[in-house]
Protein backbone atom coordinates (compact mmCIF):
# COMPACT_ATOMS: atom_id res chain seq x y z
CA UNK A 1 0.00 0.00 0.00
CA UNK A 2 2.89 2.32 0.79
CA UNK A 3 4.39 1.68 -2.65
CA UNK A 4 1.08 2.49 -4.30
CA UNK A 5 0.75 5.73 -2.31
CA UNK A 6 4.35 6.74 -3.13
CA UNK A 7 3.78 6.18 -6.81
CA UNK A 8 0.57 8.19 -6.60
CA UNK A 9 2.53 11.02 -4.92
CA UNK A 10 5.14 10.92 -7.68
CA UNK A 11 2.51 10.99 -10.41
CA UNK A 12 0.49 13.83 -8.87
CA UNK A 13 3.36 16.02 -7.58
CA UNK A 14 4.65 17.24 -10.96
CA UNK A 15 1.13 18.06 -12.14
CA UNK A 16 -0.18 19.51 -8.84
CA UNK A 17 2.89 20.72 -6.85
CA UNK A 18 0.78 23.01 -4.65
CA UNK A 19 -0.81 19.98 -3.00
CA UNK A 20 2.43 18.67 -1.49
CA UNK A 21 5.04 21.44 -1.61
CA UNK A 22 4.22 22.92 1.82
CA UNK A 23 3.13 19.70 3.47
CA UNK A 24 5.60 18.22 5.96
CA UNK A 25 3.80 14.92 6.08
CA UNK A 26 4.23 12.68 3.08
CA UNK A 27 0.87 11.56 1.70
CA UNK A 28 1.47 7.96 2.68
CA UNK A 29 -1.82 7.71 4.58
CA UNK A 30 -3.99 8.48 1.54
CA UNK A 31 -6.31 5.57 0.91
CA UNK A 32 -8.50 5.03 -2.14
CA UNK A 33 -11.27 2.47 -2.27
CA UNK A 34 -11.09 2.40 -6.06
CA UNK A 35 -8.11 2.44 -8.37
CA UNK A 36 -10.02 4.55 -10.88
CA UNK A 37 -12.03 6.97 -8.79
CA UNK A 38 -10.96 8.57 -5.46
CA UNK A 39 -14.11 7.93 -3.47
CA UNK A 40 -12.49 8.06 0.01
CA UNK A 41 -9.55 10.24 1.21
CA UNK A 42 -8.10 10.17 4.75
CA UNK A 43 -5.09 11.93 6.25
CA UNK A 44 -3.54 11.87 9.71
CA UNK A 45 -2.50 15.49 9.42
CA UNK A 46 -4.84 18.14 10.78
CA UNK A 47 -4.20 20.09 7.59
CA UNK A 48 -7.25 19.62 5.33
CA UNK A 49 -6.55 18.80 1.73
CA UNK A 50 -8.47 20.66 -0.95
CA UNK A 51 -10.55 18.47 -3.30
CA UNK A 52 -8.39 16.88 -5.95
CA UNK A 53 -9.60 18.31 -9.20
CA UNK A 54 -7.90 15.81 -11.37
CA UNK A 55 -9.27 14.12 -14.42
CA UNK A 56 -10.04 11.14 -12.19
CA UNK A 57 -12.26 13.28 -10.00
CA UNK A 58 -14.06 14.82 -12.96
CA UNK A 59 -14.68 11.41 -14.46
CA UNK A 60 -16.00 10.17 -11.14
CA UNK A 61 -18.43 13.07 -10.86
CA UNK A 62 -19.61 12.61 -14.43
CA UNK A 63 -20.12 8.90 -13.95
CA UNK A 64 -22.08 9.50 -10.74
CA UNK A 65 -24.26 12.15 -12.42
CA UNK A 66 -24.88 9.88 -15.39
CA UNK A 67 -25.93 7.05 -13.09
CA UNK A 68 -28.30 9.31 -11.18
CA UNK A 69 -29.83 10.60 -14.42
CA UNK A 70 -30.23 7.08 -15.75
CA UNK A 71 -31.99 5.99 -12.56
CA UNK A 72 -34.23 9.05 -12.48
CA UNK A 73 -35.13 8.92 -16.16
CA UNK A 74 -35.07 5.19 -16.73
CA UNK A 75 -38.45 5.48 -18.45
CA UNK A 76 -36.92 7.46 -21.34
CA UNK A 77 -37.09 5.13 -24.35
CA UNK A 78 -34.53 6.85 -26.54
CA UNK A 79 -31.29 5.21 -27.63
CA UNK A 80 -28.40 6.22 -29.83
CA UNK A 81 -29.16 5.38 -33.50
CA UNK A 82 -25.49 4.50 -34.01
CA UNK A 83 -24.81 2.04 -31.17
CA UNK A 84 -28.29 1.61 -29.61
CA UNK A 85 -27.03 2.50 -26.12
CA UNK A 86 -29.54 4.38 -23.92
CA UNK A 87 -29.12 8.14 -24.13
CA UNK A 88 -28.28 10.26 -21.09
CA UNK A 89 -30.73 13.10 -20.74
CA UNK A 90 -30.07 16.58 -19.35
CA UNK A 91 -33.03 18.85 -18.86
CA UNK A 92 -36.45 18.99 -17.25
CA UNK A 93 -37.95 15.59 -16.36
CA UNK A 94 -41.07 14.17 -17.87
CA UNK A 95 -42.11 12.54 -21.13
CA UNK A 96 -44.00 15.32 -22.88
CA UNK A 97 -43.44 17.75 -25.75
CA UNK A 98 -42.25 20.79 -23.71
CA UNK A 99 -39.85 18.81 -21.50
CA UNK A 100 -38.28 16.84 -24.34
CA UNK A 101 -37.95 20.01 -26.43
CA UNK A 102 -35.90 21.66 -23.66
CA UNK A 103 -33.74 18.59 -23.04
CA UNK A 104 -30.40 17.55 -24.50
CA UNK A 105 -29.37 13.93 -25.01
CA UNK A 106 -25.94 12.34 -25.17
CA UNK A 107 -24.54 8.92 -25.96
CA UNK A 108 -21.67 8.09 -23.60
CA UNK A 109 -20.28 5.44 -25.92
CA UNK A 110 -20.28 7.48 -29.17
CA UNK A 111 -19.89 10.83 -27.39
CA UNK A 112 -22.54 12.19 -29.78
CA UNK A 113 -25.14 14.69 -28.67
CA UNK A 114 -28.72 15.09 -29.86
CA UNK A 115 -31.09 18.01 -29.40
CA UNK A 116 -34.45 19.31 -30.50
CA UNK A 117 -34.99 21.39 -33.60
CA UNK A 118 -38.07 23.55 -33.40
CA UNK A 119 -40.53 21.12 -31.78
CA UNK A 120 -39.12 17.68 -32.57
CA UNK A 121 -36.13 15.72 -31.30
CA UNK A 122 -33.66 14.90 -34.08
CA UNK A 123 -32.33 11.36 -33.57
CA UNK A 124 -31.00 10.71 -37.05
CA UNK A 125 -27.40 9.60 -37.53
CA UNK A 126 -26.79 12.77 -39.54
CA UNK A 127 -28.04 15.04 -36.72
CA UNK A 128 -25.49 17.77 -36.04
CA UNK A 129 -23.36 17.05 -39.12
CA UNK A 130 -22.05 20.21 -40.79
CA UNK A 131 -20.62 19.08 -44.12
CA UNK A 132 -22.15 15.71 -44.90
CA UNK A 133 -25.54 15.59 -46.63
CA UNK A 134 -27.62 12.60 -47.57
CA UNK A 135 -30.40 12.40 -50.15
CA UNK A 136 -32.98 9.64 -50.04
CA UNK A 137 -34.81 8.20 -53.09
CA UNK A 138 -37.35 10.49 -54.75
CA UNK A 139 -40.31 8.67 -53.21
CA UNK A 140 -38.90 9.47 -49.77
CA UNK A 141 -37.74 13.02 -50.51
CA UNK A 142 -41.19 13.88 -51.90
CA UNK A 143 -42.66 13.84 -48.42
CA UNK A 144 -40.02 16.24 -47.10
CA UNK A 145 -41.57 18.92 -49.28
CA UNK A 146 -43.43 21.68 -47.39
CA UNK A 147 -46.20 21.60 -49.99
CA UNK A 148 -46.83 17.85 -49.75
CA UNK A 149 -46.69 18.03 -45.95
CA UNK A 150 -49.31 20.78 -45.98
CA UNK A 151 -51.59 18.97 -48.45
CA UNK A 152 -51.33 15.49 -46.93
CA UNK A 153 -54.44 15.80 -44.73
CA UNK A 154 -56.01 18.44 -46.96
CA UNK A 155 -56.87 16.24 -49.91
CA UNK A 156 -53.88 13.95 -50.53
CA UNK A 157 -54.81 11.27 -47.99
CA UNK A 158 -58.50 11.42 -48.87
CA UNK A 159 -57.72 10.06 -52.36
CA UNK A 160 -56.60 6.75 -50.84
CA UNK A 161 -60.22 5.59 -50.63
CA UNK A 162 -60.17 5.12 -54.40
CA UNK A 163 -57.73 2.24 -53.85
CA UNK A 164 -59.80 0.60 -51.13
CA UNK A 165 -58.53 2.36 -47.98
CA UNK A 166 -61.55 2.40 -45.63
CA UNK A 167 -60.66 5.80 -44.14
CA UNK A 168 -58.67 6.95 -41.09
CA UNK A 169 -61.38 6.27 -38.50
CA UNK A 170 -62.00 2.71 -39.64
CA UNK A 171 -58.28 2.03 -40.10
CA UNK A 172 -57.66 3.24 -36.56
CA UNK A 173 -60.31 0.88 -35.16
CA UNK A 174 -58.80 -2.03 -37.09
CA UNK A 175 -55.30 -1.20 -35.83
CA UNK A 176 -56.52 -0.93 -32.23
CA UNK A 177 -57.86 -4.48 -32.44
CA UNK A 178 -54.46 -5.76 -33.54
CA UNK A 179 -52.72 -3.73 -30.81
CA UNK A 180 -54.72 -5.19 -27.89
CA UNK A 181 -51.72 -7.26 -26.65
CA UNK A 182 -49.70 -4.02 -26.43
CA UNK A 183 -52.19 -1.91 -24.47
CA UNK A 184 -50.54 0.17 -21.75
CA UNK A 185 -47.15 0.04 -23.44
CA UNK A 186 -44.99 2.24 -25.66
CA UNK A 187 -46.33 2.79 -29.19
CA UNK A 188 -44.18 4.22 -31.99
CA UNK A 189 -45.93 5.51 -35.11
CA UNK A 190 -43.15 5.26 -37.72
CA UNK A 191 -43.44 7.27 -40.93
CA UNK A 192 -46.20 9.12 -39.12
CA UNK A 193 -46.45 11.89 -41.73
CA UNK A 194 -48.49 14.76 -40.38
CA UNK A 195 -49.48 12.67 -37.36
CA UNK A 196 -52.93 11.58 -38.54
CA UNK A 197 -52.78 8.32 -36.57
CA UNK A 198 -50.29 9.49 -33.94
CA UNK A 199 -52.88 11.93 -32.68
CA UNK A 200 -55.56 9.26 -32.61
CA UNK A 201 -53.32 6.89 -30.64
CA UNK A 202 -52.42 9.67 -28.19
CA UNK A 203 -56.06 10.70 -27.69
CA UNK A 204 -57.18 7.11 -27.10
CA UNK A 205 -55.31 6.92 -23.77
CA UNK A 206 -54.54 3.28 -24.56
CA UNK A 207 -50.75 3.61 -24.38
CA UNK A 208 -48.32 4.84 -21.74
CA UNK A 209 -46.29 6.72 -24.34
CA UNK A 210 -46.81 7.59 -28.01
CA UNK A 211 -43.95 8.64 -30.28
CA UNK A 212 -44.72 10.22 -33.64
CA UNK A 213 -41.66 9.43 -35.76
CA UNK A 214 -40.86 10.51 -39.30
CA UNK A 215 -37.84 11.33 -41.45
CA UNK A 216 -39.50 14.45 -42.87
CA UNK A 217 -38.89 17.63 -40.94
CA UNK A 218 -41.87 19.34 -42.56
CA UNK A 219 -44.23 16.49 -41.75
CA UNK A 220 -43.24 16.77 -38.08
CA UNK A 221 -43.79 20.53 -38.17
CA UNK A 222 -47.23 19.96 -39.64
CA UNK A 223 -47.92 17.33 -36.98
CA UNK A 224 -47.05 19.83 -34.25
CA UNK A 225 -49.35 22.45 -35.80
CA UNK A 226 -52.27 20.01 -35.79
CA UNK A 227 -51.56 19.12 -32.16
CA UNK A 228 -51.63 22.79 -31.16
CA UNK A 229 -54.95 23.28 -32.92
CA UNK A 230 -56.63 20.35 -31.15
CA UNK A 231 -57.47 21.10 -27.52
CA UNK A 232 -58.48 17.49 -26.93
CA UNK A 233 -54.90 16.25 -27.39
CA UNK A 234 -52.69 16.30 -24.34
CA UNK A 235 -48.96 16.70 -24.95
CA UNK A 236 -48.37 14.49 -21.93
CA UNK A 237 -46.83 11.13 -22.88
CA UNK A 238 -46.37 12.33 -26.47
CA UNK A 239 -43.14 13.03 -28.35
CA UNK A 240 -42.18 14.05 -31.88
CA UNK A 241 -38.98 12.45 -33.16
CA UNK A 242 -37.13 12.68 -36.44
CA UNK A 243 -35.48 9.35 -37.24
CA UNK A 244 -34.80 6.85 -40.01
CA UNK A 245 -37.02 3.77 -40.01
CA UNK A 246 -34.00 1.67 -40.95
CA UNK A 247 -32.11 2.95 -37.87
CA UNK A 248 -34.65 3.35 -35.11
CA UNK A 249 -33.40 5.19 -31.97
CA UNK A 250 -34.59 2.56 -29.49
CA UNK A 251 -32.83 -0.20 -27.61
CA UNK A 252 -33.47 -3.75 -28.77
CA UNK A 253 -36.65 -5.24 -27.34
CA UNK A 254 -37.88 -1.96 -25.84
CA UNK A 255 -40.99 -1.09 -27.88
CA UNK A 256 -44.44 -2.65 -27.37
CA UNK A 257 -46.19 -1.57 -30.56
CA UNK A 258 -45.12 -0.11 -33.93
CA UNK A 259 -47.53 1.30 -36.50
CA UNK A 260 -46.69 2.20 -40.10
CA UNK A 261 -49.65 3.67 -41.97
CA UNK A 262 -49.41 3.82 -45.78
CA UNK A 263 -45.63 3.79 -45.54
CA UNK A 264 -44.12 0.49 -46.64
CA UNK A 265 -44.10 1.44 -50.33
CA UNK A 266 -42.16 4.67 -49.61
CA UNK A 267 -39.24 3.14 -47.69
CA UNK A 268 -35.87 2.94 -49.49
CA UNK A 269 -35.46 -0.64 -48.24
CA UNK A 270 -38.52 -2.36 -46.82
CA UNK A 271 -36.44 -5.37 -45.74
CA UNK A 272 -34.04 -3.22 -43.70
CA UNK A 273 -36.94 -1.35 -42.13
CA UNK A 274 -38.93 -4.44 -41.13
CA UNK A 275 -35.80 -6.11 -39.74
CA UNK A 276 -35.18 -2.97 -37.68
CA UNK A 277 -38.77 -2.92 -36.47
CA UNK A 278 -38.40 -6.54 -35.36
CA UNK A 279 -35.20 -5.65 -33.46
CA UNK A 280 -36.86 -2.80 -31.57
CA UNK A 281 -40.00 -4.76 -30.62
CA UNK A 282 -40.11 -6.65 -27.34
CA UNK A 283 -41.07 -10.30 -27.32
CA UNK A 284 -44.80 -10.35 -27.97
CA UNK A 285 -44.71 -6.80 -29.40
CA UNK A 286 -47.02 -6.02 -32.31
CA UNK A 287 -46.30 -4.51 -35.73
CA UNK A 288 -49.24 -3.19 -37.78
CA UNK A 289 -48.87 -1.68 -41.23
CA UNK A 290 -50.92 -0.58 -44.21
CA UNK A 291 -49.87 -0.06 -47.80
CA UNK A 292 -50.97 -0.26 -51.42
CA UNK A 293 -50.77 -3.67 -53.02
CA UNK A 294 -49.16 -4.03 -56.41
CA UNK A 295 -52.16 -6.16 -57.17
CA UNK A 296 -54.42 -8.41 -55.15
CA UNK A 297 -55.73 -11.89 -55.71
CA UNK A 298 -58.82 -10.38 -57.32
CA UNK A 299 -56.85 -8.30 -59.86
CA UNK A 300 -57.21 -9.71 -63.36
CA UNK A 301 -54.13 -11.06 -65.12
CA UNK A 302 -54.64 -8.57 -67.96
CA UNK A 303 -54.61 -5.61 -65.56
CA UNK A 304 -51.53 -6.63 -63.57
CA UNK A 305 -48.80 -5.60 -66.09
CA UNK A 306 -50.36 -2.15 -66.45
CA UNK A 307 -50.47 -1.66 -62.69
CA UNK A 308 -46.80 -2.60 -62.43
CA UNK A 309 -45.84 0.08 -64.96
CA UNK A 310 -47.98 2.77 -63.35
CA UNK A 311 -46.59 2.05 -59.88
CA UNK A 312 -42.93 1.65 -60.78
CA UNK A 313 -41.88 4.78 -58.86
CA UNK A 314 -42.80 3.12 -55.56
CA UNK A 315 -42.09 -0.25 -53.97
CA UNK A 316 -45.50 -1.87 -54.14
CA UNK A 317 -45.66 -5.48 -53.01
CA UNK A 318 -47.97 -8.44 -53.34
CA UNK A 319 -49.72 -10.10 -50.42
CA UNK A 320 -47.25 -12.99 -50.56
CA UNK A 321 -44.23 -10.70 -50.57
CA UNK A 322 -45.35 -8.82 -47.47
CA UNK A 323 -45.95 -12.03 -45.55
CA UNK A 324 -42.61 -13.43 -46.65
CA UNK A 325 -40.88 -10.19 -45.60
CA UNK A 326 -42.40 -10.24 -42.11
CA UNK A 327 -41.81 -13.92 -41.38
CA UNK A 328 -38.25 -13.85 -42.73
CA UNK A 329 -37.40 -10.96 -40.40
CA UNK A 330 -38.53 -12.98 -37.38
CA UNK A 331 -42.17 -11.94 -36.96
CA UNK A 332 -44.92 -14.51 -36.31
CA UNK A 333 -48.72 -14.72 -36.16
CA UNK A 334 -49.03 -12.89 -39.46
CA UNK A 335 -52.57 -11.84 -40.41
CA UNK A 336 -53.96 -9.52 -43.07
CA UNK A 337 -57.09 -7.70 -44.18
CA UNK A 338 -57.36 -6.90 -47.89
CA UNK A 339 -59.81 -4.59 -49.66
CA UNK A 340 -59.00 -4.12 -53.34
CA UNK A 341 -55.49 -2.54 -53.34
CA UNK A 342 -55.54 -1.81 -49.60
CA UNK A 343 -53.90 -4.18 -47.14
CA UNK A 344 -53.60 -3.97 -43.37
CA UNK A 345 -51.29 -6.59 -41.94
CA UNK A 346 -50.19 -7.47 -38.44
CA UNK A 347 -47.42 -9.64 -36.98
CA UNK A 348 -45.84 -10.23 -33.59
CA UNK A 349 -42.28 -10.52 -32.34
CA UNK A 350 -41.63 -14.10 -31.28
Buried (B, 14 or more C-beta within 10 A) or exposed (E): EEEEBEEBBEEBBEEBEEBBEEEEEEBBBBEBEEEEBBEEBEBEEEEEBEEBEBEBBEEBEEEEEBEEBBEEBEEBBBBBBEEBEBBBBBBEEBBBBEBBBEBBBBBBEBEBBBBBEEBBBBBBBEBEEEEEEEEBBEBBEBBBEEEBBBBBBEEBBEEBEEEBBBEBEEBBEBBBEBBEEBBEBBBBBBBBBBBBBBBBBBBBEBBBBBBBBBBBBBBBBBBBBBBEEEEEBBBEBBBBBBBBBBBBBBBEEBBBBBBBBBBBBBBBEBEBBBBBBBBBBBEBBBBBBBBBBBBBEEBEEEEEEEBEEEBEEBBBBBBEBBBEBBEEBBBEBBEBBBBBBBBBBBBBBE
